């Protein structure tokens, strides 16, 4: 069983003017709510309570350092839990996390999350 979630934009990393380190809590809450609705609209099955592998792919015109790219999953992981796709975003449920970055044209930027039961 696998589930694929498409998000038509990129989320911020750690750094930058809108990065997680400088992000105001209200701005973060709005982004989490937006992501939760994006995920809910694509949700197919029951809440996953077993260990899974999450492949997180950022299609971006400019690639980030790996620490920033991995951190950009923070709000998405919270949204997956809030939308009821995953019962928790802890290592007990997300047993494997595979971040990927693919260079693309700016107009093609997006995020894809593949969730596979282990």
PEJO-V379937 format. One record per pair of residues at least 24 apart in sequence whose C-alpha atoms are under 10 Angstrom apart, sorted by sequence separation. I is the first residue (numbers start at 0). J is the second residue. If there is no record, write none. Layout:
I:J + I:J
This chain:
10:34 + 92:116 + 93:117 + 72:98 + 69:96 + 6:34 + 69:97 + 70:98 + 69:98 + 85:114 + 7:37 + 68:98 + 69:99 + 84:114 + 6:37 + 68:99 + 69:100 + 5:37 + 6:38 + 68:100 + 4:37 + 5:38 + 46:79 + 47:80 + 65:98 + 79:112 + 4:38 + 46:80 + 51:85 + 65:99 + 3:38 + 4:39 + 6:41 + 50:85 + 65:100 + 75:110 + 4:40 + 5:41 + 46:82 + 47:83 + 48:84 + 49:85 + 64:100 + 76:112 + 4:41 + 38:75 + 42:79 + 46:83 + 47:84 + 48:85 + 49:86 + 63:100 + 75:112 + 3:41 + 4:42 + 37:75 + 45:83 + 46:84 + 47:85 + 48:86 + 49:87 + 62:100 + 72:110 + 2:41 + 3:42 + 35:74 + 39:78 + 44:83 + 45:84 + 46:85 + 47:86 + 48:87 + 50:89 + 51:90 + 53:92 + 61:100 + 62:101 + 2:42 + 3:43 + 34:74 + 35:75 + 38:78 + 39:79 + 42:82 + 44:84 + 45:85 + 46:86 + 47:87 + 50:90 + 51:91 + 52:92 + 53:93 + 60:100 + 61:101 + 62:102 + 72:112 + 2:43 + 33:74 + 34:75 + 35:76 + 37:78 + 38:79 + 41:82 + 42:83 + 43:84 + 45:86 + 46:87 + 50:91 + 51:92 + 52:93 + 53:94 + 54:95 + 55:96 + 56:97 + 57:98 + 58:99 + 59:100 + 60:101 + 61:102 + 62:103 + 2:44 + 31:73 + 32:74 + 33:75 + 34:76 + 35:77 + 36:78 + 37:79 + 38:80 + 39:81 + 40:82 + 42:84 + 49:91 + 50:92 + 51:93 + 52:94 + 53:95 + 54:96 + 55:97 + 56:98 + 57:99 + 58:100 + 59:101 + 60:102 + 61:103 + 1:44 + 31:74 + 34:77 + 35:78 + 36:79 + 38:81 + 39:82 + 41:84 + 48:91 + 49:92 + 50:93 + 51:94 + 52:95 + 53:96 + 54:97 + 55:98 + 56:99 + 57:100 + 58:101 + 59:102 + 60:103 + 61:104 + 0:44 + 30:74 + 31:75 + 34:78 + 35:79 + 38:82 + 39:83 + 48:92 + 49:93 + 50:94 + 51:95 + 52:96 + 53:97 + 54:98 + 55:99 + 56:100 + 57:101 + 58:102 + 59:103 + 60:104 + 61:105 + 30:75 + 31:76 + 32:77 + 33:78 + 34:79 + 35:80 + 36:81 + 37:82 + 38:83 + 39:84 + 47:92 + 48:93 + 49:94 + 50:95 + 51:96 + 52:97 + 53:98 + 54:99 + 55:100 + 56:101 + 57:102 + 58:103 + 59:104 + 60:105 + 28:74 + 31:77 + 32:78 + 35:81 + 36:82 + 38:84 + 57:103 + 58:104 + 59:105 + 60:106 + 10:57 + 27:74 + 31:78 + 34:81 + 35:82 + 58:105 + 59:106 + 60:107 + 61:108 + 9:57 + 19:67 + 30:78 + 31:79 + 34:82 + 35:83 + 59:107 + 60:108 + 8:57 + 9:58 + 14:63 + 18:67 + 32:81 + 35:84 + 58:107 + 59:108 + 60:109 + 1:51 + 3:53 + 8:58 + 9:59 + 31:81 + 32:82 + 58:108 + 59:109 + 0:51 + 1:52 + 2:53 + 3:54 + 4:55 + 5:56 + 6:57 + 7:58 + 8:59 + 12:63 + 13:64 + 19:70 + 57:108 + 58:109 + 59:110 + 1:53 + 12:64 + 14:66 + 18:70 + 19:71 + 57:109 + 58:110 + 12:65 + 13:66 + 14:67 + 18:71 + 56:109 + 57:110 + 58:111 + 12:66 + 13:67 + 19:73 + 56:110 + 57:111 + 12:67 + 13:68 + 19:74 + 55:110 + 56:111 + 57:112 + 11:67 + 12:68 + 13:69 + 14:70 + 55:111 + 56:112 + 11:68 + 12:69 + 13:70 + 14:71 + 54:111 + 55:112 + 56:113 + 10:68 + 12:70 + 13:71 + 54:112 + 55:113 + 11:70 + 12:71 + 53:112 + 54:113 + 55:114 + 10:70 + 11:71 + 12:72 + 13:73 + 53:113 + 54:114 + 10:71 + 11:72 + 12:73 + 52:113 + 53:114 + 54:115 + 9:71 + 10:72 + 11:73 + 51:113 + 52:114 + 53:115 + 9:72 + 10:73 + 11:74 + 51:114 + 52:115 + 53:116 + 10:74 + 50:114 + 51:115 + 52:116 + 53:117 + 10:75 + 50:115 + 51:116 + 52:117 + 50:116 + 51:117 + 47:114 + 49:116 + 50:117 + 47:115 + 48:116 + 49:117 + 6:75 + 47:116 + 4:79 + 2:84 + 8:106 + 8:107 + 9:108 + 10:109 + 7:107 + 8:108 + 9:109 + 10:110 + 7:108 + 8:109 + 9:110 + 6:108 + 7:109 + 8:110 + 9:111 + 6:109 + 7:110 + 8:111 + 5:109 + 6:110 + 7:111 + 5:110 + 6:111 + 4:110 + 5:111 + 6:112 + 4:111 + 5:112 + 3:111 + 4:112 + 5:113 + 3:112 + 4:113 + 2:112 + 3:113 + 4:114 + 2:113 + 3:114 + 1:113 + 2:114 + 3:115 + 1:114 + 2:115 + 0:114 + 1:115 + 2:116 + 0:115 + 1:116 + 0:116 + 1:117 + 0:117
